[in-house]
Amino acid sequence: MSFVLDPLPYAYDALAPHMSAETLEFHHDKHHAAYVNNANNLIKGTEWEGQPMEKVIVGSHGKNPAVFNNVAQIYNHAEFWKYLKPHGGGKVPGKVEKALVETFGSVDKALEDLANAGVTQFGSGWAWLQVKDGKVSVTKTPNAENPLIHGASPILTVDVWEHAYYIDYRNRRPDFVKTVLHHLVNWEYVEAQYEKAMG
């Protein structure tokens, strides 16, 4: 069983004007694809071959940086695409809204904290909403790291590597993060991940 590059869940131009077809073509077809190719070459004939992605991520962290970086980036990107949708944003589903209000005081504050995590992540990385021990929190991770290695379940992420936004936003990372959170989030998928995390 090798890793595969799943197609995007929408057309390349479906997220315009917030994210261009050119960005998605480069991001998915070049960057994401490279992680898949690298990972498959790296795991061939190793203990990781044929293992589920999450198991490889947790098991290789701190032991095999090349395997970890590539496999974690496949996971991070595959999830990122699902957290986006055309004409996204809007009303947050009831259960997620309740959890965000309980933790942050309001949905707006939760999104503000998540945006701040993305903007202040130094260099490349990711901003996350995660569930750990039944509680929702915001975190940020460098490079390929994600909540799985910290025993948490991701329920939303924003990619803040430069390749995620430079074609459309140049160096304006804050504008990109804000746009994603207010216009592109697939809250139904967030809700599904939240329910799964709460078991």
Buried (B, 14 or more C-beta within 10 A) or exposed (E): EEBEBBEBBBEBBBBBEBBBEEBBBBBBBEBBBBBBEBBBEBBEEEEBEEBEBEEBBBBBBEEBEEBBBBBBBBBBBBBBBBBBBBEBBEEBBEEBBEBBBEBBEEBEEBBBBBBBBBBEBEEBBBBBBBBBEEEBBBBBBEBBBBBBBBEBBBBBBBBBBBBBBBBBBEEEBBBBBBBBBBBBBBBEBBBBBBBEBEE
